[in-house]
Amino acid sequence: MPERVSHGFWFAAWRRYRRKPLAMAALVFVCFLIGVAILAPAIAGTKPVLCRYKGQIYAPCLSYFDRRLEPAIFVKDRFRGTYPQNLREKDPESWAIWPLVFQDPYRAVRDNEWPGRPANPTKDEGHPNRFNLFGTDQYGVDVLAKMVHGTTVALAVGFVSMGLAGTIGIVVGALGGYFGGWIDMLLSRVTEVVMCIPTLVLILALVAFVDKPTIWKTMAIIGATGWTGIARLARGEFLRLRSSEFVLAARSAGAGPLRIMLRHILPNALAPVLVPITFGIASAILTESALSFLGFGSPPPSASWGALLNDARSNLSMWWLVAFPGIAIFLTVLAYNLIGEGLQEATDPRLRESRK
């Protein structure tokens, strides 16, 4: 008889996860959002993806990620962000590859900036049309362009903040669960104190003391306040596993505490810890959107879905400023929750047994 091959825990968990259509659809949707975030300057913008100017190849679109990436020659030649006309006039032999949608996330497109294209409409006239598929805001800035570039902010907030929260939570939970005693008591009291403070209130208080708030500071604040649930779960897993046979064997072989925690316990405790991290990403996106809606988010010109909702407060007749960002936030949060639920069922044998 052929020998039966054991594929390991994570392979079996992935195989169980694939059997859940909603969880797989959510994973595909999140992968789509990641692709949109990475390719945002090539999807919507007014700067060439690639262009040849005075014999050199440039990628001006990268300045959407960081203004310092704007090629100096275009600043020197006073393009002022207007590329189509300047490229033709200042170098007739130039060529350019343009984004799919010629709209800027930070300013309104002017009349004839793109040959034959009218200026973006403003205020109540900015309803969806063939040039602005999702309409424009009060100042004529295209909503679709802001949403495409806002995808980068939404995903970055989720991944960076929960990466920080996951690191803090796992470290705190691992130290308390493995060593026990006064270390566990002290860390548990700190965790309980942080849990007693309403997260949004604490974030608003911290933002009030931060000079020049940026999206990175917002991510740090969300991450620094969202680790308590992860810490409690990690602590429980380390308490359960520290007396296991493989841990006792490693300790008798001379392995130190750090090696035991990182090499032996953490890989076995990681599966249940991933679930609250996934749910936390959805919560972080909601928190950032709420902060931006209240006016405490990252300052302009950063594009954010919550900031679009905030723009709608001054003119509720502009329904497109509520509908499209609201749908994007709803679908993204729902997708992460479905992924978290799928991970929970795929990695927790007790849930699988209870549903049979």
RODO-2510 file (C-alpha; in nm, 4 decimals, decimal comma):
residues 356
     n   res          X          Y          Z
     1     m     0,0000     0,0000     0,0000
     2     p     0,1252     0,3514    -0,0775
     3     e     0,2426     0,5444     0,2232
     4     r     0,0006     0,8106     0,3438
     5     v     0,1534     1,1596     0,3412
     6     s     0,0730     1,4036     0,6234
     7     h     0,0511     1,7591     0,4900
     8     g     0,0494     1,9375     0,8251
     9     f    -0,1899     2,1631     1,0127
    10     w    -0,1828     2,4705     0,7854
    11     f    -0,2379     2,2693     0,4671
    12     a    -0,5376     2,0959     0,6247
    13     a    -0,6719     2,4311     0,7488
    14     w    -0,6390     2,5828     0,3993
    15     r    -0,8199     2,2842     0,2492
    16     r    -1,1073     2,3301     0,4956
    17     y    -1,1113     2,7054     0,4336
    18     r    -1,1437     2,6550     0,0566
    19     r    -1,4677     2,4637     0,1081
    20     k    -1,6412     2,7791     0,2344
    21     p    -1,7687     2,9803    -0,0667
    22     l    -1,8355     3,3033     0,1250
    23     a    -1,4941     3,2991     0,2918
    24     m    -1,3227     3,2361    -0,0430
    25     a    -1,5234     3,5155    -0,2096
    26     a    -1,4186     3,7495     0,0729
    27     l    -1,0535     3,6503     0,0271
    28     v    -1,0759     3,7187    -0,3481
    29     f    -1,2336     4,0581    -0,2760
    30     v    -0,9558     4,1537    -0,0334
    31     c    -0,6926     4,0427    -0,2878
    32     f    -0,8702     4,2645    -0,5425
    33     l    -0,8499     4,5582    -0,3000
    34     i    -0,4794     4,4929    -0,2463
    35     g    -0,4294     4,5016    -0,6234
    36     v    -0,6231     4,8298    -0,6458
    37     a    -0,4145     4,9793    -0,3628
    38     i    -0,0838     4,8823    -0,5251
    39     l    -0,1879     4,9933    -0,8735
    40     a    -0,3856     5,3030    -0,7634
    41     p    -0,1651     5,5550    -0,9544
    42     a    -0,2063     5,3472    -1,2713
    43     i    -0,5851     5,3256    -1,2287
    44     a    -0,6714     5,6886    -1,1546
    45     g    -0,4528     5,9964    -1,1806
    46     t    -0,3374     6,2832    -1,3993
    47     k     0,0334     6,1950    -1,3949
    48     p     0,1809     5,9502    -1,6480
    49     v     0,2506     5,5960    -1,5343
    50     l     0,5603     5,6085    -1,7562
    51     c     0,6818     5,8824    -1,9854
    52     r     0,9813     5,9728    -2,1986
    53     y     1,0895     6,3325    -2,1545
    54     k     1,4077     6,4871    -2,2958
    55     g     1,5561     6,1464    -2,3626
    56     q     1,4913     5,9988    -2,0148
    57     i     1,2253     5,7598    -1,8804
    58     y     1,0321     5,8722    -1,5716
    59     a     0,7446     5,7426    -1,3566
    60     p     0,5733     6,0591    -1,2224
    61     c     0,2782     5,8580    -1,0906
    62     l     0,4908     5,7344    -0,7975
    63     s     0,4577     6,0789    -0,6414
    64     y     0,1037     5,9784    -0,5401
    65     f     0,2663     5,7447    -0,2854
    66     d     0,5206     6,0065    -0,1730
    67     r     0,5582     6,3598    -0,3045
    68     r     0,9358     6,3294    -0,2778
    69     l     0,9245     6,0761    -0,5629
    70     e     0,8216     6,3504    -0,8094
    71     p     1,1075     6,3726    -1,0653
    72     a     1,2966     6,6986    -1,0095
    73     i     1,3030     6,7829    -1,3800
    74     f     0,9250     6,8357    -1,3867
    75     v     0,9488     7,0724    -1,0895
    76     k     1,2380     7,2555    -1,2556
    77     d     1,0457     7,2887    -1,5833
    78     r     0,7372     7,4154    -1,3928
    79     f     0,4874     7,1507    -1,4948
    80     r     0,2817     7,2280    -1,1796
    81     g     0,1126     6,8881    -1,1995
    82     t    -0,0246     6,9452    -1,5524
    83     y     0,1404     6,6905    -1,7783
    84     p    -0,0509     6,6408    -2,1090
    85     q    -0,0065     6,9924    -2,2446
    86     n     0,3405     7,0514    -2,0990
    87     l     0,4790     6,7278    -2,2399
    88     r     0,3643     6,8224    -2,5902
    89     e     0,4879     7,1805    -2,5700
    90     k     0,8231     7,1295    -2,3980
    91     d     0,9274     6,8108    -2,5738
    92     p     0,7413     6,7279    -2,9002
    93     e     0,9168     6,3865    -2,9121
    94     s     0,7910     6,2819    -2,5690
    95     w     0,5457     5,9983    -2,5110
    96     a     0,3483     5,8837    -2,2086
    97     i     0,1431     5,5931    -2,0758
    98     w    -0,1566     5,7366    -1,8902
    99     p    -0,3731     5,5954    -1,6079
   100     l    -0,6984     5,4238    -1,7003
   101     v    -0,9028     5,7129    -1,5565
   102     f    -0,7697     6,0664    -1,6097
   103     q    -0,8810     6,2116    -1,2759
   104     d    -0,6792     6,3361    -0,9797
   105     p    -0,7645     6,2349    -0,6196
   106     y    -0,6478     6,5700    -0,4770
   107     r    -0,7704     6,8374    -0,7192
   108     a    -1,0311     6,9031    -0,9880
   109     v    -0,9435     6,8478    -1,3532
   110     r    -0,9472     7,1795    -1,5396
   111     d    -1,1149     7,2595    -1,8702
   112     n    -0,9286     7,1072    -2,1663
   113     e    -0,6516     6,9773    -1,9397
   114     w    -0,7067     6,6533    -2,1298
   115     p    -0,7840     6,7390    -2,4963
   116     g    -1,1606     6,7728    -2,5420
   117     r    -1,2389     6,7043    -2,1731
   118     p    -1,4504     6,9675    -1,9886
   119     a    -1,3700     7,0811    -1,6368
   120     n    -1,5087     6,8736    -1,3508
   121     p    -1,8441     7,0017    -1,2222
   122     t    -1,8683     7,1274    -0,8641
   123     k    -2,1252     7,1206    -0,5817
   124     d    -2,4731     6,9876    -0,6715
   125     e    -2,3808     6,9593    -1,0406
   126     g    -2,1193     6,6943    -0,9648
   127     h    -2,3524     6,3970    -0,9969
   128     p    -2,2208     6,0815    -1,1709
   129     n    -2,1604     6,1254    -1,5437
   130     r    -1,9558     5,9676    -1,8215
   131     f    -1,6390     6,1561    -1,7223
   132     n    -1,6924     6,1170    -1,3455
   133     l    -1,8435     5,7732    -1,2940
   134     f    -1,8921     5,8201    -0,9180
   135     g    -1,9490     6,1962    -0,9385
   136     t    -1,7400     6,4745    -0,7822
   137     d    -1,7276     6,6454    -0,4427
   138     q    -1,8053     7,0103    -0,3655
   139     y    -1,4751     7,1242    -0,5140
   140     g    -1,4937     6,9144    -0,8293
   141     v    -1,2529     6,6393    -0,7189
   142     d    -1,3444     6,3038    -0,8709
   143     v    -1,4944     6,0596    -0,6180
   144     l    -1,3771     5,7463    -0,8027
   145     a    -1,0158     5,8717    -0,7981
   146     k    -1,0411     5,9501    -0,4256
   147     m    -1,1874     5,6068    -0,3542
   148     v    -0,9184     5,4264    -0,5564
   149     h    -0,6397     5,6073    -0,3710
   150     g    -0,8343     5,5782    -0,0451
   151     t    -0,8066     5,1996    -0,0800
   152     t    -0,4359     5,2353    -0,0028
   153     v    -0,5195     5,4244     0,3177
   154     a    -0,7897     5,1763     0,4242
   155     l    -0,5716     4,8674     0,3767
   156     a    -0,2622     5,0328     0,5240
   157     v    -0,4583     5,1323     0,8350
   158     g    -0,5821     4,7760     0,8793
   159     f    -0,2543     4,5932     0,8186
   160     v    -0,0146     4,8362     0,9899
   161     s    -0,2283     4,9028     1,2975
   162     m    -0,3120     4,5362     1,3525
   163     g     0,0463     4,4376     1,2790
   164     l     0,1461     4,6639     1,5681
   165     a    -0,1448     4,5473     1,7861
   166     g    -0,0684     4,1816     1,7064
   167     t     0,2975     4,2246     1,7981
   168     i     0,2163     4,3944     2,1309
   169     g    -0,0609     4,1464     2,2112
   170     i     0,1447     3,8364     2,1345
   171     v     0,4458     3,9638     2,3325
   172     v     0,2352     4,0604     2,6360
   173     g     0,0299     3,7399     2,6233
   174     a     0,3355     3,5183     2,5703
   175     l     0,5293     3,6675     2,8617
   176     g     0,2329     3,6471     3,0986
   177     g     0,1247     3,3004     2,9915
   178     y     0,4702     3,1411     2,9919
   179     f     0,6269     3,2887     3,3054
   180     g     0,3120     3,3325     3,5189
   181     g     0,3523     3,4655     3,8730
   182     w     0,3964     3,8389     3,9284
   183     i     0,4762     3,8958     3,5596
   184     d     0,1400     3,7511     3,4586
   185     m    -0,0407     3,9462     3,7311
   186     l     0,1197     4,2764     3,6327
   187     l     0,0574     4,2333     3,2583
   188     s    -0,3002     4,1158     3,3198
   189     r    -0,3744     4,4294     3,5262
   190     v    -0,2299     4,6526     3,2525
   191     t    -0,4425     4,4706     2,9926
   192     e    -0,7565     4,5116     3,2027
   193     v    -0,6929     4,8843     3,2512
   194     v    -0,6595     4,9400     2,8759
   195     m    -0,9723     4,7307     2,8135
   196     c    -1,1759     4,9481     3,0533
   197     i    -1,1110     5,2637     2,8510
   198     p    -1,3411     5,3112     2,5461
   199     t    -1,1168     5,2763     2,2416
   200     l    -1,2618     5,5612     2,0361
   201     v    -1,2543     5,8003     2,3348
   202     l    -0,8911     5,7099     2,4065
   203     i    -0,7969     5,7588     2,0416
   204     l    -0,9689     6,0987     2,0292
   205     a    -0,7859     6,2026     2,3471
   206     l    -0,4504     6,0928     2,2055
   207     v    -0,5147     6,2600     1,8689
   208     a    -0,5870     6,5877     2,0516
   209     f    -0,2328     6,5851     2,1948
   210     v    -0,0593     6,4887     1,8690
   211     d     0,0987     6,7715     1,6719
   212     k     0,0339     6,7579     1,2978
   213     p    -0,1670     6,4325     1,2813
   214     t    -0,0782     6,2038     0,9919
   215     i    -0,2174     5,8728     0,8742
   216     w     0,0861     5,6954     1,0236
   217     k     0,0208     5,8446     1,3663
   218     t    -0,3419     5,7373     1,3365
   219     m    -0,2286     5,3819     1,2586
   220     a     0,0074     5,3850     1,5577
   221     i    -0,2687     5,5045     1,7921
   222     i    -0,5159     5,2403     1,6687
   223     g    -0,2501     4,9703     1,7011
   224     a    -0,1445     5,0851     2,0483
   225     t    -0,5027     5,0571     2,1754
   226     g    -0,6249     4,7429     1,9969
   227     w    -0,4013     4,4685     2,1375
   228     t    -0,5898     4,3655     2,4534
   229     g    -0,8052     4,0886     2,3033
   230     i    -0,5062     3,9394     2,1244
   231     a    -0,3014     3,9477     2,4468
   232     r    -0,5693     3,7623     2,6453
   233     l    -0,6058     3,4944     2,3799
   234     a    -0,2268     3,4526     2,3437
   235     r    -0,1929     3,4280     2,7209
   236     g    -0,4524     3,1504     2,7338
   237     e    -0,2786     2,9544     2,4573
   238     f     0,0634     2,9882     2,6220
   239     l    -0,0811     2,8818     2,9594
   240     r    -0,2298     2,5741     2,7929
   241     l     0,0790     2,4779     2,5950
   242     r     0,3587     2,5515     2,8427
   243     s     0,2996     2,2212     3,0230
   244     s     0,2665     2,0149     2,7038
   245     e     0,4932     1,7179     2,6473
   246     f     0,6856     1,8743     2,3574
   247     v     0,7594     2,1831     2,5693
   248     l     0,8797     1,9690     2,8614
   249     a     1,0977     1,7730     2,6197
   250     a     1,2488     2,0923     2,4793
   251     r     1,3139     2,2237     2,8311
   252     s     1,4820     1,8991     2,9364
   253     a     1,7003     1,9180     2,6238
   254     g     1,8378     2,2512     2,7475
   255     a     1,6346     2,4965     2,5397
   256     g     1,6009     2,8424     2,6936
   257     p     1,2718     3,0273     2,7538
   258     l     1,3063     3,2486     2,4450
   259     r     1,3708     2,9523     2,2142
   260     i     1,0822     2,7548     2,3658
   261     m     0,8402     3,0459     2,3261
   262     l     0,9412     3,1319     1,9687
   263     r     1,0261     2,7901     1,8264
   264     h     0,7869     2,5536     2,0039
   265     i     0,4874     2,7323     2,1579
   266     l     0,4237     3,0277     1,9232
   267     p     0,3720     2,8220     1,6010
   268     n     0,1150     2,6084     1,7842
   269     a    -0,0590     2,9107     1,9414
   270     l    -0,0656     3,1223     1,6263
   271     a    -0,3755     2,9763     1,4582
   272     p    -0,6349     3,0990     1,7117
   273     v    -0,4508     3,4326     1,7478
   274     l    -0,4870     3,5050     1,3744
   275     v    -0,8649     3,5151     1,4035
   276     p    -0,8921     3,8271     1,6264
   277     i    -0,6209     3,9935     1,4162
   278     t    -0,8398     3,9464     1,1080
   279     f    -1,1447     4,0851     1,2879
   280     g    -0,9239     4,3663     1,4184
   281     i    -0,8344     4,4759     1,0644
   282     a    -1,2042     4,5301     0,9932
   283     s    -1,2404     4,7182     1,3231
   284     a    -0,9378     4,9378     1,2432
   285     i    -1,0860     5,0344     0,9048
   286     l    -1,4128     5,1283     1,0768
   287     t    -1,2269     5,3271     1,3429
   288     e    -1,0228     5,5214     1,0874
   289     s    -1,3380     5,5921     0,8857
   290     a    -1,5145     5,7132     1,2012
   291     l    -1,2201     5,9394     1,2908
   292     s    -1,2130     6,0845     0,9391
   293     f    -1,5911     6,1306     0,9451
   294     l    -1,5622     6,3237     1,2725
   295     g    -1,2794     6,5346     1,1289
   296     f    -1,0019     6,3779     1,3408
   297     g    -0,8494     6,1634     1,0679
   298     s    -0,5430     6,2295     0,8588
   299     p    -0,5363     6,5875     0,7254
   300     p    -0,5753     6,6752     0,3555
   301     p    -0,4650     6,6007     0,0934
   302     s    -0,4690     6,2324     0,1926
   303     a    -0,7617     6,0450     0,0355
   304     s    -0,9844     5,8503     0,2751
   305     w    -1,3239     5,6847     0,2503
   306     g    -1,4233     5,8354     0,5855
   307     a    -1,3189     6,1819     0,4664
   308     l    -1,5584     6,1455     0,1714
   309     l    -1,8404     6,0709     0,4148
   310     n    -1,7372     6,3785     0,6121
   311     d    -1,7622     6,5890     0,2934
   312     a    -2,1222     6,4746     0,2492
   313     r    -2,2271     6,6303     0,5834
   314     s    -2,2156     6,9813     0,4389
   315     n    -2,4487     6,8913     0,1509
   316     l    -2,6720     6,5889     0,2055
   317     s    -2,8227     6,6228    -0,1440
   318     m    -2,4932     6,4873    -0,2856
   319     w    -2,6004     6,1279    -0,2267
   320     w    -2,3064     5,9833    -0,4199
   321     l    -2,0661     6,1045    -0,1479
   322     v    -2,2488     5,8763     0,0960
   323     a    -2,3451     5,5808    -0,1231
   324     f    -2,0154     5,4823    -0,2872
   325     p    -1,7764     5,5231     0,0113
   326     g    -2,0389     5,3674     0,2411
   327     i    -2,0714     5,0620     0,0152
   328     a    -1,6911     5,0293    -0,0038
   329     i    -1,6536     5,0416     0,3764
   330     f    -1,9414     4,7957     0,4248
   331     l    -1,8068     4,5421     0,1746
   332     t    -1,4495     4,5657     0,3045
   333     v    -1,5484     4,5197     0,6692
   334     l    -1,7845     4,2358     0,5737
   335     a    -1,5062     4,0657     0,3748
   336     y    -1,2633     4,0730     0,6674
   337     n    -1,5298     3,9436     0,9043
   338     l    -1,6072     3,6557     0,6674
   339     i    -1,2355     3,5753     0,6391
   340     g    -1,2069     3,5771     1,0186
   341     e    -1,5083     3,3493     1,0539
   342     g    -1,3690     3,1138     0,7901
   343     l    -1,0303     3,1027     0,9651
   344     q    -1,1986     3,0346     1,2966
   345     e    -1,3924     2,7393     1,1611
   346     a    -1,0948     2,6045     0,9663
   347     t    -0,8500     2,6159     1,2593
   348     d    -1,0723     2,5369     1,5601
   349     p    -1,1645     2,1643     1,5774
   350     r    -1,4263     2,2313     1,8474
   351     l    -1,6299     2,4535     1,6129
   352     r    -1,6120     2,1937     1,3363
   353     e    -1,7365     1,9208     1,5678
   354     s    -2,0245     2,1341     1,7002
   355     r    -2,1527     2,2046     1,3484
   356     k    -2,1645     1,8428     1,2367
***
